[in-house]
Amino acid sequence: MNLDDMQPHSVATLQGDAIALAWSPDGSSIAFIAYTGPLGENRLWLKSGSSEPRTITPLIPVSGREYISTDQITVAFSPDGKFLLMVDTIVTGDGSDVSATFQIRQTSDGRLLWVPPSARKANAYGTSMAVWSHLSDRLYYADPDAVGGKTGIHVWEPFDKVSILAGVTGWTSPSLSPDDRFVAYEVDGTDGKPHITVRDLQSETVRLVTQVAGQPIMLSDSELLERHFVRQIDGAPGPPYIADRYFALNLTTNAETPMPAGFEPMDIWPH
């Protein structure tokens, strides 16, 4: 939809449901994961320019298990549009690269470039929580495999250079500030409650937000969106804390502003 005339335009039609999608930075391409197939499988599609969408992965069976906190279903282009990331921890994988739960592909032709070894395994839901930098082709992601004898958050850079992000052993819902200076992510605190950590990637200083909150979205170096969590009803199935309402948090003043009820951000346009 063009925000000037507010008129929707058809981009692509498909059999099944598009469960994740992303536009390339220049707006020329769109990629999406579609839930389709006779047995309920997922498949990655890429549409370049005015051409018809084409499949760039085979049908990958869905595992049929319950969702957990480290699950991620996403497609995302690198900031220069050269690379396309797919993470789909709901599929089972079969040991092959083309059916892996985590893939980096070349946008120009959809060619598979790299797969973490851990993502070739069936139900590789621990290789997830990936986020691109805004200003470089650097990708951060959680991975249970060790690099140089160390485990934690991995950093991928072209081509196939992988290192460990110092000081971060794990995260969920990571979000980078538009200038890539800070990363905010959700962790379980020592009190057993979800909290947000904001890490300065230059000085390596860390700030723990005291609110019982998670799912951060960095808007700037000093502002983020946070989702408050509330205690689950005693005896109810599921996690002990469940997501509630979103707030805007000013990290300088600690002031919180409630967002409208039902507010569910899916993406932001950094400026």
N, C-alpha and C positions, 0 to 999 in steps of 0.2 A: 504494500500500500504506500503510495506517495503521500507524504504528510502535508503536501500543499493542496492537492485536490481531494484527498481522503478517499480515493477510489481504489478498491482492491483489484488486483490483476492476477490471473492464473499463471503460475510458474511451472508446475509439473503436476501430472496426475499419476497415480500408482494404485496397485492393488495392495491393500493392507493399510497399516497405520505408520505415519512418520513419528518416531518417538524421540528423535534428536536431530537438530539441523543447524547449519551455520552458513553464513555468507562469507565469501572471501573478502579481504579488506578493500579491494577495488570494485566489489560488487559484480564481478563478471562470472563468478562460479558459485554454486551452492552444493553442499554435501549434506546427506541425511542418512540416518539409519532407519530402515523400514522393518516393521514386524510383519512378516508375510510368510508364504509357503503353506503347504497343506498340513504340516505337523507343527506349525508355530515356530518359525525360524527368523533370525535377524539377518539383515544384509546391508552392506554399505553401498550407497549410490553417489554418483558425482555427475553434476550437470555443468558443462562448461559453455559459456556464451549462449547462443541460440540453439545449440544442439539438444537433442533429447537426452534425458537422464540415462546413465548407463551403470550397470552393476560393476563394482570393482572388487567385491568379495563373493565367494559362493554363499549359498544359504547355510547359516551356522545354527545348529539346534540350540534351543534355550534349555537351561538346566532344570527349570521348574522348582527351584528352591526358594526359601524366604529371603527377602532383602535384608542386608545388614549394613552397618554404618560405613563400611569401606567400599560399598558398591558404587559404580559410576557408569553412566551411559551418556556419552558425549561425542560430538565431533567438533573440531576446532582447527582453524587455519592459523599458521604462524603469522606474526605481524607483517611480514613482507609477502605473504601469500604463497610462498614457495612450497610449504609443507602442509600436509593435512594429517591431523591426529584423529584416530578413532580409539575410544576406550569403551568396551562393552563387557562388563564383568558378569552379565547375566547369561551369556552363551557358554557352552561347555568347552569348545575347542576340541581339536583332535590330535594335537601335537604338531600340526603343520603351521607354517607362518601365515598362510592366507586365511586360516580359521582362528588365528590367535585372538585373545581378548584385548590386546593392546597392539596397535600398529601405527607406524609413521609412513606416510605415502607421499610421493611427489605429485603436486597438484596438476602440473602440466599434462601428465598422461595417466595419473592414477597408479603409477608403478610403486610396488612395495619396496621401501628403502630399509626399514629396520624394525625388528621385534625384540623386546627384552626376552632373554631365555626363560624367565619365570612366567611369561605370558603364554608360552606354548602349552603349558600344562592345563589339564581340564580343571574347570572351576577356579581359575586364577584370579580370584576377586581381591587378593592382596596387592596386585600390581594395578594401581588405580590412583585416584585423587590427583590427577595431572592438571597442570596449569601452565600456559605459555607466558613468557615474559611479554611485555608490551613493546619493548624497544629493540629486542634481539631475538634470534632464533634459539632461545634457551628454553628448555622444557623441564619443569620440576615435577616429580611424581614419587609416590610411595612404591617401594619394591622390597619384598622380603629377602632377596638375594644380597649377598655381600659384595662390595667393591673394595679391593685392596685390603680385605680383612675387616672392613667396617660395614655396618648396616645402617639403614635409615632412609632419609629422603634422597633420591637420586637426581642428578642433573644431567640431562642429555643436551649435547651440542653437535651440530653437523661437523663431520659425519662420523657417527658412532662413537663419539667421545663421551664417556660416562664417568661421573665423579660423585662424591657424597657431599651434601650440604651440611656444613659443620654445625653442630649444636642442635640439630632437629632429628629426633629419633622416629617421629611419626606424626601424621596429621590427618584431619578430614576437613573438607570444604575449604581448601586454600584459596586465597584471593590476593593478588598483587596490586599495589598502588599504581596509578597510571605512569609514574616515573620509575617504577621497579625498585624503589628505595625500600619499601616495607612489604612484608607479607603477613597477612592475618590468617589464622587457622583455628580450628576447633580442637580442643584436647579435653580429656577427662582429668579434672583436678584431683588433688590428694583427698578432697572431701567427697569424691565419687560423683560430683556434679559436672556438667559440661561448662567449659569456660573458653574464652577467646584469648589467644596469645597473639601479640603483635611484635614481630621481629624486625629490627633494622638490619638489612642485609649488608650494610657498609660497616657499621660499628659493632654489629652482632649483639647489641643490647636488646633486652627482651622485656616486654611489659605484659602482665597478666591482667586482663579485664576482670574485675571482681564480680560482675553480674553473672547470674546463671543464664548463659546465652551461648549461641553458636551460629553456624552458617553465615559467617561474616562476608560482606562485600565491601572492599575498599573503594571509596569514592575519591579520596585524595590522601595526602600524607596525614591529615588530621581529622578526617571524617570517614565513618564507615556505617554500613547498615548491619544490624545485629538482630538475631531472632531470639527472644526470650524463651526459656524452657520452664515448664512447670512440672511439679511432682505428679507422677502417675497415681491414679486411684489405687489404694491398697488392694492387692489380689487380682488386679486387672492384668491381662497378658501384655507382653511387650516390654520395652525398656523402662527403667525407673523414672526417667524424665522424658517428657514429650514436648515437641515444638509448639510454640504459641505465637504471639504477636511480634511483628517487626518494629524496631525502633531505629532512629538515626542517632548515632553517638558521636559527639565531639570529643576527640581525644585530648584536646587542650584544656577544655573547661569541664569535661566529664558530664556535660548536660545531655540528657536524653530527650528525644522528641518522638512521640508515638506516631507510627504510620497508620493510615486508614485501615480499618478492619478488613480482612480478606486480602490485604496487600501481599502479593507473591511474586517478587522479582525473578525473572528468568535470565536476564542479561542486562548489561549496562553499556553505554557508549562513553568511554573515557574522554575527557577533554583537558 
